Structure formats: structure tokens, C-alpha cells
Amino acid sequence: MRELELIDERYRIISELGEGGFSNVYQAEDIITRKLLALKIIKEEVLKNDLTLARFEREARACASLNHPNIVRVINVGTHNHRPYMANELIKGRTLKDELDIRGKFSFKEASDIMFQLCEAVSFAHSHLVVHRDIKPNNVYLTPDGTIKLGDFGIAYFENSRRVTKSEVIVGSVHYMAPEVSQGKTPTFQSDIYSLGITFFELITGKVPYDGANPIAVAMMHIKEKFPSPRKVLPTIPKAIDKIIMTACRKNPLDRYRSVSEMQKALRQVLDNPKSFSPRQSFFAKFFGFKTDD
């Protein structure tokens, strides 16, 4: 797309914001409302890929049904020169992954607040029968005022849909993927809860719990290896936060939180109790009076 090009006789291209494998994202101006937005347009060379088109349509359908302050809003959908597009809310801010790359990790309190807002978004999606399937720091935006925005519903699964093809079963980011999804089972709300737990783990430690030489190796770790307590990475993690992560990331979906709302309630209890953020001290730190910092 060229600068100043008019899309669908309404959206004027200003600049390119980014490029993915299947689409380009531009900053554009709505010439009717005079507001800036993000325009996501399918690449011409992938138009013949039916799966890509289906995922783009799925993302538009999912987001259009989810009007929530913690979810990136879809303003309009359409087609320009036979290429589908989405006009999305323009997010001013960085992804949590960008922030992690800069800062290393978040404080216990800030990470808990981020997760509380993220649970708000996921709980709302679940109430509309949408399983996100790809919750990770790359898909969550942190705006300058501290508001969290969940985006990228490109592989979302609808609980009331019976159509899941073999080519669509195992999709998502393997480092955040629930064991049952790695095994090819149908994703559920509990699968998103697992991904929330992994995200929380990364926000406070700066690392993911499992890493390996290739995606298959990582998937097998999620399936077979005992889930590591985040305290092994960062011993000062408060007990209440460690418990939330360990509960969310249990191997058996039935042993996790029954709902995202239940997980959010546990986060609320932590946020309402300032003592929850006191770094856990080791025996030696307590005995010799060493100070530990978050």
C-alpha cells in the first residue's frame, strides 16, 4: 500500500506499522471521523491460502463480538481490491514482550495488576464462548496509562463451533501451550488459563518455564515434565503469587482454576493485600538479616 492511498474510499494510509507472515499493518486515518486507526490488510500473495483467509475471518469475527476496554477493538471489516482488511483501534504502547526485552521482568505488584486486567479480557472472551488459544506477552499491549489490551485472535476457537480440521488443531505458541493442546486435543477455557499462568511466570521471572532445542522438545516438556515452581528461578517470589501460577499450570485441566474469574479472584486477594508483595526470604536471609529486593 502506498502512502496517502485511500482504502475502501474511507481509510487513508499514513505509514506502515509492521509486517507479519500473512498481513501488513498500517497507520491510517478515517477520513469521515478524522480518527487514527490500525489497518490490517491480508497480503496479496496469500489470498489463495484458504486457511489463512479463514483465520483472518475468525479474528475479525471474534474481535467484532468482543467490545471490552481490555481487548483491541475492531472498528470495521471489509475488502479492498479483493483483499480482506480490518480497521482496528490504534494502540499507543508496546507489547509486554517488548517491555520484557527492555526491563527484564516486572515487579510483583505490576505483574499482578497486568494479569488482573488480562484475566478481565479473557474472562469476557470466554463469556462470549471465545477461546483465545494464543495468550502470550507478544499479543498483549501495555498502553502509557497502564491499561492492558489483548489482541491477535487469529487462531481463536469458538466453543459452539464443531468445525476443527486436523490442520487447525495444534496451533499457537509452543512455549505457552497447554499440554492437552500439544497432544492435539480440543482447546478449552482451561487451556487459556494455562497460557495465562505461563505468561504470569514470564512477567515476574523474565523466563518461560520450558525451553528446548525445537518446538517438539518444548511441547514434550509441557506434557511430561513436572512444572517448575517459579521460586526455583526467583526465590523471592511471594508464596501467594507462586500458588496462583502453579494452580493455573497444572497438567490436568480439571485441576486448574475452574474459570478465569476464579483465577482473577485470587489475583484480587493478592492486590488487596500489600503484604502479598513482600519478597519471600530464604532461611539464610532471615537468619543473617540479608535484604532481598524484587
N, C-alpha and C positions, 0 to 999 in steps of 0.2 A: 504494500500500500504506500502511496506517495503522500508526502506532507501536504496538507490542505485538501486532500481528496475527500469528496463527500460520499459517505456510505449510506445507502438506502435513503438518499435525499434528506438526511437528518443529522448524521454524525460526521463532523469534520475532523480528520486526522491531524493531530498536533505533533506527536512524536512516538517512536516505538519504545515500549516499556520493557519488553522481554520477548524471548522466543523459546517455545517448547518443542517437543518432538512432533506434535500434531497441530499446533496453532501458534499464531502470533498475537501478542497483546499490545495494544496501542493506547496512548492517552488521547482522548478525543473530546470535542465539545458538542453538546447537544444544541444545535442552532435555534431550537424552539425555546428551551428552558434556560439556555446560556450556562448550563452547569457542566463541569468537567466529569468525565467518567472513564472507565477502562473498557476498551472494546476488544473482545477476544474473538478472533476470526480463524476458522479452520484453514489450514494450508491447502493450496490448490492441488499439490501432488498427492495428498492423502484422501482426496474426495472419493476415490474408488474403494477405500478400505471401509467395508460395512461396519466392522467392529468399532473403528474409530468414530464413525458417524453416530453409532448407537450410544457410545459413551458420552459424546458431546451432547446428544439429545437428552441422555439420562441426567447429566449435570444440570442442564437448563431446566428440566422438569423438576428435579429435586430442589434446586435453589429457588425457583419461582414459587414453590409451595411453602417456603420457609422464610417468613418475614419476621426476623428477630434481630435485635441490636448486636448480638454476638456472632452473627452469620453474615458473610459477604452477600449483599443483596443483588439479585438480578433485576435490572430495571426493564429490560426489553430483550426479546429474541427475534431474529429474522434471518433473511437470506439476501446476500449481495453478490450478483454475478454467479449465482448457483452455489455460493459458499456460505454455509451457516455462520451466524455470529451471535454473540451475547453481549449486551451492554450491561456492564456491572458497575456497582458502586466503586468509586476510586478510593483505594485505601492509602492513606498517608502514614507510612510507617514501614517497619521492617518485619520480616518473619522471625519467629522465635529461633529458628536455625541461624539466621544472620546475627541475632543478638548473642547466641551461644558462641558463635565463631569469634565475636569481639570480646565478650566478657568471660567466657569460660563456663560459668554457671550462674544461677540466680540465687539470691538469698532465700532462706526457708520461707519467710513471710511473703516475698514477692512471688515465688513459685507457687505457693498455696493459693494466693489470690488469682493468679493466672489460671490455675487448674479449676478453681471455683467457677470462674467465668466460662471456661471451656466446657465444664460439665453442664452449665446452663444452656449452652448452644447444642450440645449433643443430646441432652435430655429433651429439648424442644424438637430436634430432628426425630428422635425416637417416638415422640408423641404423635408425629405425623407418619410413623411407620417407615422412616428412612434410616438405614444403617449406613454410616459414612464409609467404612472399610479402609480408610487411608489416613487415620488421625496420626499426625507426627508434627514435629516443630516446623518443618518446611511448609506445611499447609495452614499454619496459624499465624496471624498477623498481630503485632503489638503496635497500637497507634500511640501518638505522642501524649494523649491524655490518659493512657493506661488501659484503654478498652481493648479487649481481645476479640478478634474476628476469625472465625473458622471458614476456610474456603476449600476449593477444589473437591467438588462432589462428583468428579468424573467417573468414579467406579462405584458410586453409591448403589446399594441394593434395597429394593422395596420389599418389605415384609409381606405385602399382599400380592407379590408377583410370583408366578410359578415358573417363569422362564429364566433358567440359568443354564447356559450352554457349557460344555466341557471347557471351551477356550476361555470362559469367563470366570471359572471357579476360583483358581488360585491367582488372584491379582492383589496388588497392594505392595507395600514396602516391607521386605522380609524382616528387618530389624524391629519392626513394631507389630508384626503379625501374630495373632493368637495361634496357639498350637493346633487347634481344630481346623482353622482355615488353611494352615500349612499342609494339613492332611487331606485337604480337598473337600471338607465338609461345608455345608451352607453357613455363611456368616450370620451371626445373630447380634442382638444388642450386647450380649456378654462379650462378644468379640471386640466391639468398640471399647468396652470397659478395660479389657486387657491392654489395648493400644493407649488408652488414657494413662494406665499405670506405667507403661514403658516411657511415655512422654514425661511424666512426673519424675521418674527415675533420672532421665537425662537432664531435666531442668536443674535438679539440685546437685547432680554429680558431674555433669558435663560429659558423661559417657552413656552408652547403651549397655544393657546387661550382657548381651551376647554379641560377639563379633567373630568372624571367621574368614577363611580364605575365599569363600564364594557363597552365594545365596543359599545353596542347598545345605552347606555346612551350618549356616546360621539357623535355617529352618529346623534342622535336626536338633540343634541345641534347645530351641524353644519347645520341641516335642519331648525330648528325652532327659535333658539335664535339669537338675534341681535349680529352681530360680534363686539367684544370688541376692542376699539381703543388701540393700543399698549401703548399709552400715559397713560392709566389707570394703566398699570403695571410699566412703567418707564416714569414719567412725563417729563424728559429732552429730550425725543426723538424729533429730529428736525421735523418740520412740513412737509417738503418735503418727508422725509422717511415714516412718518405716512401716508401720502397721497398715496404713492406707494403701501403700504401694504393693506390699506383699499380698493383701487381700484381693486387690484388683487383678493381680498377675498370677493367681493360682491356675494350675494346669487344667483342672476340671472346670468348665464354665459354670457348673452348678454350685461350685464352692466360692465363686467370686461374689461381689455385690449383686443383689438381685436386680438392681436398677441403677442407672446413673444418678438418679435422685438420692438413692441411699449413700452412694459414694460422696455426693455433694454435701449431704448432711454431715458426714464425718469430717469433711473439709471445713464446714461451717463451725463445728465444735473446736477445731484447731484455731481458726481465725479469731474466734470469740475469746480465746484463752491465750493471752500474751505469753504465759509461761510455756506454752507448747513450743515456742520457737527458741527456747533456751537450748544451746548446743549440748548434746549428750557428752559427758566427760568420761574418760577411761578411768580405771582404778588408779593408775599412776598419777593422772592429772588431779584426781580428788585427793589422793594421799599426800602428794608433794605440793599441791596448790598451783599446778600449772594452769594457765588460762588457755582456753580454746576459742577460736573465732569461727564464725560462719563463713 
